[in-house]
Amino acid sequence: MKKTGLGVLALAGAMMLTACGASNSGSGPTNGAQPAPGSQETTAAATAWTECKPGEHAQDASGMPEDGEKNVTLGAFNGWDESFATTHLLKAVLEKEGYTVDIQAFEAAPAFTGTARGDIDVITDVWMPVTHPQYIDQFGDNLVHLGCWYDNAKLTIAVNDSSPAKTIADLATMKDEYGGKLYGIEPGAGLTKATREKAIPTYKLEDWEFVVSSTPAMLAQVDRATKGNENVAVTLWRPHWAYSAYPMRDLEDPEGAMGGVEIISSAGSKDFAEKSPKAAQIVKNLALDDAQLAELEDYMMSPEHHGGKNHDAAVAQWLEQHPDFAEELVKGDLG
């Protein structure tokens, strides 16, 4: 039944990819066909997903009884780098604990649907309160909250660390310092919409050229500026590997034009939480800070490393650099 269900979900996800032109090169709710930020109103069902701190649900799983069911299916969201980073990281740790792990890639909608009906055991990329409240409202009764692992997801305007601007407001008087250009990503991205409709008029940047193209083109400008020791201003988002690969920092947003901070949680099916409580606890124990997540994504996605071609090898390399991480994850010592 699970294989049949996954096949249907995969077909649905493929159809959505074809119809929407989504890409695997982006991340989070800001790129390609992913949902743009919406209302910050949350339902009662969403409370557990919005009032959460990484590590607060952690417990030592090392001494728990072994699970009878040791086959685990993880769902990753097409185009969301942190989704693949966390699922492949959990895969490496769970396999070390004796589990057999399969990762399937979907668009967000079929991934939530599949988890709610038990075809997928875990998804790790539930963004709240802005991006995914509609799915929690629809499927929350059939999902188990498996803890939040990151609490600094947000849309940003970023600059090279050595440049003079400290806030987005500073850009209004520093046009010449940055060549008068703000480099963006895809035209249909939520980040692009927020920048054009909120940040630019709020901070009076109408005389700047907002260069809208693609995520790879934006990153190419960051790379060019870094190598040329030049200033650059771009639209970016956290989590993203660029913060590890390049000396970039976010500009402060005193007017909140780019939107608020979101929390990223994991969700499990009810069957998974009941049949594999030890594995579920290991998922709950996951917690990553900005530096860890940016570095992990850098290993996985950056052209300087694995370029998105071998996630398992990238995770193995990252774990070699952090030899205590897997043990701390199982013991619940990361938060």
C-alpha positions as CSV (number, residue, x, y, z in Angstrom):
1,M,0.0,0.0,0.0
2,K,2.8,2.4,0.9
3,K,4.6,1.9,-2.4
4,T,1.4,2.3,-4.4
5,G,0.6,5.5,-2.5
6,L,4.1,6.9,-3.1
7,G,3.8,6.2,-6.8
8,V,0.6,8.2,-7.0
9,L,2.1,11.1,-5.0
10,A,5.3,11.1,-7.0
11,L,3.2,11.3,-10.2
12,A,1.2,14.2,-8.8
13,G,4.4,15.9,-7.7
14,A,5.9,15.4,-11.2
15,M,2.8,16.8,-12.8
16,M,2.9,19.9,-10.5
17,L,6.6,20.4,-11.4
18,T,5.9,20.3,-15.1
19,A,2.9,22.6,-14.8
20,C,4.6,25.2,-12.6
21,G,8.2,25.1,-13.9
22,A,9.6,24.5,-10.4
23,S,13.4,24.2,-10.0
24,N,15.6,22.2,-7.6
25,S,18.1,25.1,-7.4
26,G,16.2,27.1,-4.8
27,S,15.2,26.9,-1.2
28,G,12.2,27.6,1.0
29,P,9.0,29.3,0.2
30,T,10.5,32.0,-1.9
31,N,11.5,30.4,-5.1
32,G,9.8,29.1,-8.2
33,A,6.4,27.6,-7.7
34,Q,6.6,27.5,-3.9
35,P,3.9,29.4,-1.9
36,A,4.6,33.1,-1.3
37,P,4.3,34.4,2.2
38,G,0.7,35.0,3.2
39,S,-1.3,35.8,6.3
40,Q,0.3,35.4,9.7
41,E,-3.0,34.5,11.3
42,T,-2.8,31.0,12.7
43,T,-5.5,28.5,13.7
44,A,-5.8,26.8,17.0
45,A,-4.5,23.6,15.3
46,A,-1.3,25.5,14.4
47,T,-0.3,26.5,18.0
48,A,2.1,23.6,18.6
49,W,3.9,24.4,15.3
50,T,4.3,28.1,16.0
51,E,5.1,28.1,19.8
52,C,8.2,25.9,19.6
53,K,11.9,26.2,20.4
54,P,14.5,23.9,18.9
55,G,15.5,21.2,21.4
56,E,12.5,21.6,23.7
57,H,11.1,18.2,22.8
58,A,14.5,16.4,22.9
59,Q,15.1,13.3,25.0
60,D,17.8,10.7,25.2
61,A,16.9,8.0,22.6
62,S,20.0,5.9,23.0
63,G,18.5,3.7,25.7
64,M,15.0,3.4,24.2
65,P,13.8,-0.1,23.1
66,E,14.5,-0.9,19.5
67,D,11.7,-0.3,17.1
68,G,9.9,-3.2,15.6
69,E,9.5,-1.3,12.3
70,K,12.8,-0.1,11.0
71,N,11.9,0.9,7.5
72,V,11.5,4.7,7.3
73,T,10.4,6.9,4.4
74,L,11.4,10.5,4.5
75,G,9.7,13.1,2.2
76,A,11.8,16.0,0.8
77,F,10.3,19.1,-0.9
78,N,11.5,19.7,-4.5
79,G,13.6,22.9,-4.7
80,W,14.0,23.4,-0.9
81,D,17.6,22.9,-0.1
82,E,17.1,22.6,3.7
83,S,14.6,19.9,3.1
84,F,17.2,17.7,1.4
85,A,19.8,18.7,3.9
86,T,17.8,17.5,6.9
87,T,16.4,14.4,5.3
88,H,19.8,13.2,4.2
89,L,21.3,14.1,7.6
90,L,18.6,12.1,9.4
91,K,19.1,9.3,6.9
92,A,22.8,9.0,7.8
93,V,22.1,9.0,11.5
94,L,19.1,6.6,11.3
95,E,21.0,4.1,9.1
96,K,23.8,4.1,11.7
97,E,21.1,3.1,14.2
98,G,20.1,0.2,12.0
99,Y,17.2,1.6,10.0
100,T,16.6,1.3,6.3
101,V,15.8,4.8,5.0
102,D,14.2,5.8,1.7
103,I,14.0,9.5,0.6
104,Q,11.3,10.5,-1.8
105,A,11.0,14.0,-3.4
106,F,7.6,15.8,-3.8
107,E,6.1,19.2,-4.1
108,A,4.8,20.5,-0.7
109,A,1.1,19.7,-1.2
110,P,1.5,16.0,-2.1
111,A,4.1,15.6,0.6
112,F,1.7,16.9,3.3
113,T,-1.1,14.7,1.8
114,G,1.1,11.6,1.8
115,T,2.3,12.1,5.4
116,A,-1.2,12.6,6.7
117,R,-2.4,9.4,5.1
118,G,0.7,7.4,6.1
119,D,2.5,6.9,2.8
120,I,5.3,9.1,4.0
121,D,6.7,8.7,7.5
122,V,8.3,12.1,8.1
123,I,8.7,15.5,6.4
124,T,11.1,18.0,7.9
125,D,10.1,21.2,6.2
126,V,7.0,22.6,7.9
127,W,7.3,26.4,7.8
128,M,5.1,28.3,10.3
129,P,3.3,30.6,10.8
130,V,3.4,32.2,7.3
131,T,4.1,29.5,4.7
132,H,2.2,26.3,5.6
133,P,-0.7,27.1,7.9
134,Q,-3.2,26.0,5.3
135,Y,-1.7,22.5,5.4
136,I,-1.7,22.3,9.2
137,D,-5.3,23.5,9.2
138,Q,-6.2,20.8,6.7
139,F,-4.1,17.8,7.8
140,G,-3.1,18.7,11.4
141,D,-5.3,16.1,13.0
142,N,-3.5,13.4,11.0
143,L,0.0,14.7,11.7
144,V,2.3,14.4,14.7
145,H,4.5,17.3,15.5
146,L,8.0,16.0,15.8
147,G,9.7,19.1,17.1
148,C,11.1,22.2,15.5
149,W,14.8,22.2,14.4
150,Y,15.3,25.8,13.2
151,D,13.9,29.1,14.3
152,N,15.4,31.8,12.0
153,A,13.8,31.2,8.6
154,K,13.2,34.6,6.9
155,L,13.4,36.7,3.7
156,T,16.3,39.1,3.6
157,I,18.3,41.7,1.7
158,A,21.9,40.8,2.2
159,V,25.3,42.5,1.4
160,N,28.9,41.5,1.5
161,D,30.2,41.7,5.1
162,S,32.8,44.4,4.4
163,S,30.3,46.8,2.8
164,P,29.0,50.0,4.6
165,A,25.2,49.5,4.8
166,K,23.9,48.2,8.1
167,T,20.1,48.4,7.5
168,I,18.0,48.4,4.4
169,A,17.2,52.0,5.0
170,D,20.9,52.8,4.6
171,L,20.8,51.8,0.9
172,A,18.7,54.9,0.0
173,T,21.8,57.0,0.6
174,M,24.4,54.5,-0.6
175,K,23.4,53.9,-4.2
176,D,26.8,54.6,-5.6
177,E,28.5,52.2,-3.1
178,Y,26.6,49.3,-4.7
179,G,26.4,50.4,-8.3
180,G,22.7,51.2,-7.9
181,K,21.7,47.6,-8.4
182,L,19.8,45.2,-6.2
183,Y,20.1,41.6,-7.6
184,G,17.0,39.4,-7.2
185,I,15.9,35.9,-8.1
186,E,13.0,34.5,-10.1
187,P,10.2,37.0,-11.1
188,G,7.4,34.8,-9.6
189,A,9.2,34.2,-6.2
190,G,7.6,35.3,-3.0
191,L,10.9,37.0,-2.1
192,T,10.7,39.0,-5.3
193,K,7.2,40.1,-4.6
194,A,8.0,41.1,-1.0
195,T,11.0,43.1,-2.2
196,R,9.2,44.9,-5.0
197,E,5.9,45.6,-3.2
198,K,7.1,46.1,0.3
199,A,10.9,46.7,0.8
200,I,11.5,49.0,-2.2
201,P,8.7,51.5,-1.5
202,T,9.1,51.3,2.3
203,Y,12.8,52.2,2.2
204,K,12.5,54.6,-0.9
205,L,14.7,52.5,-3.2
206,E,12.7,53.3,-6.3
207,D,15.8,54.8,-8.0
208,W,17.7,51.6,-7.6
209,E,17.6,49.0,-10.5
210,F,16.0,45.8,-9.2
211,V,17.6,43.2,-11.4
212,V,15.2,40.2,-11.4
213,S,16.5,37.1,-13.1
214,S,17.1,33.8,-11.4
215,T,18.7,32.3,-8.2
216,P,21.8,31.1,-10.1
217,A,22.2,34.6,-11.7
218,M,22.0,36.3,-8.3
219,L,24.5,33.9,-6.8
220,A,26.8,34.5,-9.8
221,Q,26.8,38.2,-8.9
222,V,27.7,37.4,-5.3
223,D,30.6,35.2,-6.5
224,R,31.8,37.9,-8.9
225,A,31.7,40.6,-6.3
226,T,33.4,38.4,-3.7
227,K,36.3,37.6,-6.1
228,G,36.5,41.2,-7.2
229,N,36.4,42.6,-3.6
230,E,33.3,44.7,-4.6
231,N,30.1,45.6,-2.8
232,V,27.0,43.8,-3.7
233,A,23.3,43.8,-2.5
234,V,21.0,40.9,-3.2
235,T,17.7,39.4,-2.1
236,L,18.4,36.3,-0.1
237,W,16.8,34.1,2.5
238,R,17.6,31.9,5.5
239,P,18.5,29.1,5.5
240,H,20.8,29.3,2.5
241,W,24.3,27.9,1.8
242,A,25.5,31.3,0.5
243,Y,26.0,32.4,4.1
244,S,28.7,29.7,4.4
245,A,30.2,30.0,1.0
246,Y,30.5,33.8,0.9
247,P,31.1,36.5,3.5
248,M,27.5,37.7,3.5
249,R,25.3,39.3,6.2
250,D,21.7,40.4,6.4
251,L,20.7,44.1,6.5
252,E,18.5,45.0,9.5
253,D,14.9,45.5,8.5
254,P,13.6,48.0,11.1
255,E,10.2,48.4,9.3
256,G,9.6,44.6,9.0
257,A,9.1,45.0,5.2
258,M,10.5,41.6,4.4
259,G,8.2,39.8,6.8
260,G,8.7,38.0,10.1
261,V,10.8,35.0,11.2
262,E,9.4,31.5,10.7
263,I,10.0,28.2,12.6
264,I,10.7,25.0,10.7
265,S,9.4,21.8,12.2
266,S,9.2,18.1,11.3
267,A,5.9,16.3,11.0
268,G,5.3,12.5,11.2
269,S,2.4,10.3,10.3
270,K,0.4,8.8,13.2
271,D,1.5,5.3,12.2
272,F,5.2,6.3,12.3
273,A,5.0,7.8,15.7
274,E,3.2,4.7,17.0
275,K,5.3,2.0,15.3
276,S,8.7,3.6,15.5
277,P,8.9,5.7,18.7
278,K,12.7,5.6,18.9
279,A,13.1,6.9,15.4
280,A,10.4,9.5,16.0
281,Q,12.4,10.7,19.1
282,I,15.6,10.9,17.1
283,V,13.7,13.2,14.6
284,K,12.5,15.3,17.5
285,N,16.1,15.7,18.8
286,L,17.2,17.4,15.6
287,A,18.3,21.1,16.0
288,L,20.5,23.2,13.7
289,D,21.8,26.7,14.0
290,D,22.5,29.1,11.2
291,A,26.2,28.2,10.9
292,Q,25.6,24.5,10.9
293,L,22.8,24.6,8.4
294,A,24.5,27.0,6.0
295,E,27.7,24.8,6.1
296,L,25.8,21.6,5.5
297,E,23.9,23.1,2.6
298,D,27.2,24.5,1.2
299,Y,28.7,21.0,1.2
300,M,25.6,19.7,-0.6
301,M,24.6,22.4,-3.0
302,S,27.6,24.7,-3.7
303,P,29.5,24.2,-7.0
304,E,32.7,24.3,-4.9
305,H,31.6,21.0,-3.2
306,H,29.1,18.5,-4.4
307,G,26.9,20.8,-6.5
308,G,23.6,19.1,-5.6
309,K,24.7,15.8,-7.2
310,N,25.5,13.5,-4.2
311,H,23.7,14.5,-1.0
312,D,24.7,11.4,0.9
313,A,28.4,12.0,0.2
314,A,28.1,15.6,1.2
315,V,26.4,14.7,4.5
316,A,29.1,12.1,5.2
317,Q,31.8,14.7,4.6
318,W,30.0,17.2,6.9
319,L,29.7,14.6,9.7
320,E,33.4,13.9,9.4
321,Q,33.9,17.6,10.3
322,H,31.4,17.3,13.2
323,P,32.2,13.9,14.7
324,D,30.1,14.3,17.8
325,F,26.9,15.5,16.0
326,A,25.3,12.1,15.3
327,E,25.8,10.9,18.9
328,E,24.5,14.2,20.3
329,L,21.5,14.0,18.0
330,V,20.5,10.5,19.3
331,K,21.1,11.6,22.9
332,G,19.1,14.8,22.5
333,D,22.0,17.1,23.3
334,L,21.8,19.5,20.4
335,G,19.2,22.0,21.6
